[in-house]
Amino acid sequence: MAKKKEDNQKKSPPKIENRKARHEFHIDETYEAGIALRGTEVKSIRAGKASLQESFAYMDRGEIWLKNMYIKPYEFGSYYNHDERRDRKLLLKRKEIREIDKHINQRGYTLVPLKLYFKGGYAKILIGLARGKKQYDKREDIKEKDVRRELDRKIKGSYSVNL
């Protein structure tokens, strides 16, 4: 009987992340925005068939748009299917848009999508106000990651850690 309950429970939709963004950029601030989607796009995202790689957000006439985000066409959508890489409007409050506009007009800032997920049945995207990293910053991050991984291995293997 317990097995039936497990089968009937809905699986949570996948979170689609842009892991490369945190490696390439320093993220100063993050904003949660709604995203205007069509029906078949929502179904594809729920199936986990989307990618945030190479996508970015830009400002046009007081609105923020997401460009180059890939959403695979829905398998069962006939002529109602969507374009794979169309521009999609991000839904933010006016105050947030003004803040973002101030920062984008400063030199070196850009808007990078970090994560796409569902919250309360609505598709949300986490966008970050970012500055590009230099090559030496990237190397430092890789070193720190390696040191953390090595420490975790030592701690997991034995309880006597020699630092």
Secondary structure as UniProt FT lines:
FT   HELIX           2..8
FT   STRAND          16..17
FT   HELIX           19..24
FT   STRAND          25..35
FT   HELIX           39..46
FT   TURN            47..48
FT   STRAND          50..51
FT   TURN            53..54
FT   STRAND          56..60
FT   TURN            61..62
FT   STRAND          63..67
FT   STRAND          70..71
FT   TURN            75..76
FT   TURN            79..80
FT   TURN            84..85
FT   STRAND          88..91
FT   HELIX           94..105
FT   TURN            107..108
FT   STRAND          109..119
FT   TURN            120..121
FT   STRAND          122..132
FT   HELIX           135..157
//
